[in-house]
Amino acid sequence: MSHKIMELVEQASMRENAPEFEIGDTVDVHCLILEGEKKRTQVFTGTVIARSGAGVREMFTVRRIVSGKGVERKFPVHSPRIAKVEVKRSSVVHRAKLYYLRDRIGKAVRLKERRK
C-alpha cells in the first residue's frame, strides 16, 4: 500500500515535458540560479556520459573540459531548476555509460556524429 502512495506522490513531482536526449549527446543544460532576489540562467554545455535512476530520481551526468580539466555535473531530469535541455549534437555510442572518456585527452574525447 505505501508503495502505491509513494508512486502517486512521485507522479505529482514529475515533469510532463521531460527532456529527450540520449547518452553521447552534446547538450546545453539551462540551470536557474537564485542569487538573493535575482534569478538568472546559467548554461552548462557538455557530453552526456551517464543516466541513472528512474522516475523522479532519474539523474544524468554531463562532462566538459574547462581549461584543461574535466568537469562533471549531475542533474536531476525532473528538477524545476532545469529550465531546458537542448541537444546540440548526437553521437554514435555503443555503451550505456561513457566513463572511459575520463581517461582521454584532446582529440581522443571526440565521438563520431550520428547521421539523421
GUZA-143531 format. One line per field, with one value per residue (C-alpha): x, y, z; residue number from 1. Coordinates in pm, 1 decimal. Layout:
% GUZA-143531
xx = [X / ...]
yy = [Y / ...]
zz = [Z / ...]
i = [NUM / ...]
//
This chain:
% GUZA-143531
xx = [0.0 / 273.1 / 442.1 / 130.2 / 115.0 / 481.0 / 412.3 / 126.9 / 347.2 / 628.6 / 387.0 / 286.0 / 652.4 / 741.0 / 758.1 / 515.5 / 768.3 / 1076.9 / 1373.9 / 1454.1 / 1823.9 / 2049.6 / 2393.1 / 2663.3 / 2460.8 / 2621.1 / 2369.8 / 2317.3 / 2163.7 / 1997.2 / 2002.8 / 1812.2 / 2044.6 / 1899.7 / 2119.8 / 1930.8 / 1623.8 / 1760.5 / 1713.3 / 1941.0 / 2001.3 / 2341.1 / 2423.1 / 2634.5 / 2744.9 / 2890.1 / 2850.8 / 2601.8 / 2810.2 / 2553.9 / 2189.5 / 2081.2 / 1771.2 / 1407.3 / 1100.7 / 1154.1 / 1501.4 / 1637.5 / 1970.7 / 2207.7 / 2577.6 / 2726.8 / 3102.6 / 3301.9 / 3659.8 / 3730.7 / 4085.1 / 4233.7 / 4048.7 / 3748.4 / 3437.7 / 3133.3 / 2799.3 / 2493.9 / 2145.5 / 1803.5 / 1588.6 / 1265.4 / 1407.5 / 1223.9 / 1569.8 / 1644.2 / 1483.8 / 1555.4 / 1795.6 / 1891.4 / 2052.1 / 2326.4 / 2475.1 / 2406.4 / 2684.0 / 2710.9 / 2784.1 / 2773.7 / 2771.0 / 2529.2 / 2798.4 / 3084.1 / 3315.9 / 3609.5 / 3608.3 / 3751.5 / 4087.2 / 4106.2 / 4261.5 / 4227.4 / 4101.6 / 4055.5 / 3748.7 / 3560.1 / 3272.9 / 3153.7 / 2848.2 / 2520.5 / 2371.4 / 1999.3]
yy = [0.0 / 250.1 / 173.7 / 290.2 / 605.5 / 679.3 / 636.4 / 888.0 / 1141.5 / 1091.5 / 1121.7 / 1468.8 / 1580.2 / 1456.3 / 1692.0 / 1642.3 / 1774.5 / 1580.5 / 1649.8 / 1397.3 / 1311.2 / 1006.7 / 901.1 / 1060.1 / 1368.6 / 1709.7 / 1919.5 / 2268.9 / 2245.5 / 2574.0 / 2595.1 / 2853.5 / 3017.7 / 3209.4 / 3488.1 / 3660.7 / 3809.8 / 3774.8 / 3480.5 / 3409.1 / 3124.9 / 2959.7 / 2725.0 / 2413.0 / 2261.8 / 1913.8 / 1549.1 / 1324.5 / 1035.0 / 861.9 / 832.5 / 662.1 / 607.2 / 601.1 / 813.2 / 1127.6 / 1009.1 / 994.3 / 1177.0 / 1245.2 / 1332.1 / 1590.6 / 1621.0 / 1902.4 / 2023.5 / 2359.9 / 2499.2 / 2153.8 / 1989.9 / 1761.6 / 1885.5 / 1665.6 / 1770.8 / 1563.8 / 1698.5 / 1562.7 / 1518.2 / 1632.5 / 1927.2 / 2261.5 / 2429.6 / 2289.3 / 2532.8 / 2327.2 / 2080.7 / 2150.0 / 1875.6 / 2031.4 / 1714.7 / 1340.9 / 1083.2 / 713.8 / 519.8 / 150.2 / 173.5 / 283.7 / 468.9 / 664.6 / 668.2 / 578.9 / 943.2 / 1043.4 / 892.9 / 1059.8 / 1394.2 / 1627.8 / 1488.5 / 1140.8 / 1272.0 / 1332.5 / 1099.9 / 1006.9 / 1211.7 / 1032.3 / 1089.7 / 1153.8]
zz = [0.0 / 89.6 / -244.2 / -430.0 / -219.7 / -296.5 / -668.1 / -650.3 / -468.0 / -720.2 / -1013.7 / -894.0 / -890.0 / -1238.6 / -1536.1 / -1821.6 / -2075.0 / -1967.6 / -2196.4 / -2470.9 / -2505.2 / -2509.3 / -2390.4 / -2606.9 / -2697.5 / -2660.3 / -2468.3 / -2329.4 / -1980.9 / -1881.4 / -1497.9 / -1298.1 / -1044.0 / -748.7 / -615.0 / -336.3 / -504.0 / -856.4 / -1091.3 / -1383.4 / -1624.1 / -1647.3 / -1935.5 / -1880.6 / -2212.7 / -2234.7 / -2329.7 / -2152.7 / -2019.2 / -1794.8 / -1695.8 / -1377.1 / -1167.3 / -1267.5 / -1211.8 / -1007.6 / -900.2 / -1255.1 / -1295.5 / -1582.7 / -1580.5 / -1815.8 / -1871.5 / -2027.6 / -2036.1 / -1870.8 / -1905.7 / -1949.3 / -1657.4 / -1683.9 / -1503.0 / -1443.9 / -1308.9 / -1222.7 / -1287.2 / -1190.5 / -1503.0 / -1333.8 / -1137.3 / -1157.1 / -1154.3 / -1501.1 / -1745.3 / -2055.6 / -2213.0 / -2574.9 / -2782.2 / -2994.8 / -3142.8 / -3131.7 / -3136.1 / -3210.4 / -2891.4 / -2809.9 / -2431.1 / -2161.0 / -1964.5 / -2121.5 / -1820.0 / -2045.0 / -2166.4 / -1827.7 / -1923.7 / -2263.4 / -2353.4 / -2651.0 / -2979.8 / -2831.0 / -2645.8 / -2970.1 / -3055.8 / -3404.6 / -3504.9 / -3572.8 / -3916.0 / -3932.1]
i = [1 / 2 / 3 / 4 / 5 / 6 / 7 / 8 / 9 / 10 / 11 / 12 / 13 / 14 / 15 / 16 / 17 / 18 / 19 / 20 / 21 / 22 / 23 / 24 / 25 / 26 / 27 / 28 / 29 / 30 / 31 / 32 / 33 / 34 / 35 / 36 / 37 / 38 / 39 / 40 / 41 / 42 / 43 / 44 / 45 / 46 / 47 / 48 / 49 / 50 / 51 / 52 / 53 / 54 / 55 / 56 / 57 / 58 / 59 / 60 / 61 / 62 / 63 / 64 / 65 / 66 / 67 / 68 / 69 / 70 / 71 / 72 / 73 / 74 / 75 / 76 / 77 / 78 / 79 / 80 / 81 / 82 / 83 / 84 / 85 / 86 / 87 / 88 / 89 / 90 / 91 / 92 / 93 / 94 / 95 / 96 / 97 / 98 / 99 / 100 / 101 / 102 / 103 / 104 / 105 / 106 / 107 / 108 / 109 / 110 / 111 / 112 / 113 / 114 / 115 / 116]
//
